[in-house]
Amino acid sequence: MFGGFDFDVIQRSLPYLFKEGMTFTLTLTAMAMAGGIFFGTLLAMMRLSSFRLLNTPAAMYVNLMRSVPLVLVIFWFYFLVPYMGAWVIGAKQPIQVGAFWSSVITFTMFEAAYYAEIMRAGIQSVPRGQVSAGYAVGLNYWQSMGYIVLPQAFRNMLPVLLTQTIILFQDTSLVYVLSITDFLGAAAKVAQRDGRLVEMYLFVALVYFIISYSLSYLVKILQQRIAIVR
């Protein structure tokens, strides 16, 4: 079955695949995760607010992002936002955002909606009486959230947050449509150069499977430990 399989092309390409491609993939994943959790937490707090001026825009944003395919958001931001930004600031030329920052901002915006729903569930899992206790000792809403609710919510939702990050890691392969050299993009360039599409795409699938499965197993162990502590 693998008689015509060229293992040598994979071995020759390993430095390029991991130094160039995987480095970009991991960088994008880390930056989008950090930004997504930060803005997702703010969105979750806005959605739980009793003020309509806060919860309505946050709900609209979350529902919009969760209803649109990620690849469409990538195209929309990369091709349209530079012109919209130029129109807003009155510039004659489109704003030069670049493929890298376009992908970072796009994934941060998109993942923030999913992290927001996870954080909202985590915040709601904390008993309401603890918030009332914070008010009783003189804390305001934001202080009660920051010192009492959010630390517990992060702990409760840590396995789900990490699971969403694994999904984010897999979704970063979509930047291939922008011709960015991520892990999949690097493999595609090698495959087209050497005419070895089967070998390279199978290797990419294997690497994604190993990393995602390993991380999922670690999340499962973490989830069991948190359940034991509870």
Stockholm file with secondary structure:
# STOCKHOLM 1.0

chainA/1-230         MFGGFDFDVIQRSLPYLFKEGMTFTLTLTAMAMAGGIFFGTLLAMMRLSSFRLLNTPAAMYVNLMRSVPLVLVIFWFYFLVPYMGAWVIGAKQPIQVGAFWSSVITFTMFEAAYYAEIMRAGIQSVPRGQVSAGYAVGLNYWQSMGYIVLPQAFRNMLPVLLTQTIILFQDTSLVYVLSITDFLGAAAKVAQRDGRLVEMYLFVALVYFIISYSLSYLVKILQQRIAIVR
#=GR chainA/1-230 SS CCTTCCHHHHHHHHHHIIIIIIHHHHHHHHHHHHHHHHHHHHHHHHHTSSCHHHHHHHHHHHHHHTTSCHHHHHHHHHHHHHHHHHHHHTCSSCCCCCHHHHHHHHHHHHHHHHHHHHHHHHHHHSCHHHHHHHHHTTCCHHHHIIIIIHHHHHHHHHHHHHHHHHHHHHHGGGGGGGTCCSHHHHHHHHHHHHTCHHHHHHHHHHHHHHHHHHHHHHHHHHHHHHHHHC
#=GC SS_cons         CCTTCCHHHHHHHHHHIIIIIIHHHHHHHHHHHHHHHHHHHHHHHHHTSSCHHHHHHHHHHHHHHTTSCHHHHHHHHHHHHHHHHHHHHTCSSCCCCCHHHHHHHHHHHHHHHHHHHHHHHHHHHSCHHHHHHHHHTTCCHHHHIIIIIHHHHHHHHHHHHHHHHHHHHHHGGGGGGGTCCSHHHHHHHHHHHHTCHHHHHHHHHHHHHHHHHHHHHHHHHHHHHHHHHC
//
